Amino acid sequence: MTLPVDIFDDIYRQYLGMEQRNKLRVFQSITEMQRAFGLPQPLHPLISMLDYSKVEITKEMLSAPFVMNLYNITYNESAGCRMKYGQTTYDFQEGGMFFTSPGQPLTGVETADASLGFTLLIHPDFLRNYALDTKIKTYGFFEYSVNESLHLSGKEKTTISAIGKNIGDELEIAIDDISQDVLISQIELLLNYSQRFYKRQFITRKPVNNALLENLDKMLDTYFNDKTALMHGLPTVQFLAERLNISPKYLGDVLRALTGHNTQQHIHIKLIEKAKEILTISDLTVGEIAFQLGFEHPQSFSKLFKLKTNLSPLEFRASFN
């Protein structure tokens, strides 16, 4: 099953201007894509391993924006990989990995002439009738922006390279009734290691992530203090992520690593803290407080407050009098 071409318009509308959208190439199959780029025909119609030591990926091939109805797992071992996501260009001077899901637009991809690594392309149909068809949607890094790529240690690079080689070698073997099972297991192994390494990255980059958390909290404090909530309603995860120049999924995963809460839960924590402050120092009614914090209905505010504190707003205020 493939996605209809017009479904991509909604997906990439937010990333690209009208002129770029008109130039966008949409690839529904691996064969179509590799033919367009002048690459060899894939050994399997639904999965392809592009080994950079065997095929040449030039800047000219990838400079124009395109969308694939494919899962993409790219490992760049050497320095010099550049990619444009939206209007921003990111450089991966030490190499790393990035992942994209079907329908995600890519623009301005560039690789160094002596780049090492691989790109694994997987058509969704290859996963049909396997548990990985569902599980792959739980790997959050497929929703990360490319500037949130996975940076690997030397030992981690060795692990990823070995799995990539196993997949490449398996594709070189004549297809039999076990081939797909072997490939699926290797793909899942690759994804599980990637998830482990991302969790390591959240820990080793803790100072950077703590700064992100501090900026988020300052943003929420300002949002609830300067009447933005009163005028625009409750802050959304998408709104905050855009202001922080980070993908919503990556923001949520960083917060889980630091606090144990996702972004929506973190918003509620900050909101309840502000509500407690107002209830303690002011005589505003519960309805006035609710509207000030961005709620359309006071009942929704009271319900959330009770859920988080086991007290109604009035019971909480009474406890301080």
Secondary structure by P-SEA (a helix, b strand, c coil): cccccccccccccccccaaaaaabbbbccaaaaaaaaccccccccccccccccccccccccccccccccbbbbbbbcccbbbbbcccbbbbccccbbbbbcccccccccccccbbbbbbbbbcccccccccccccccccccccccccccccccaaaaaaaaaaaaaaaaaaacccccaaaaaaaaaaaaaaaaaaaaaaaaaaaaaaaaaaaaaaaaaaaaaaaccccccccccccaaaaaaaacccaaaaaaaaaacccccaaaaaaaaaaaaaaaaaacccccaaaaaaaaccccaaaaaaaaaaaccccaaaaaaaac
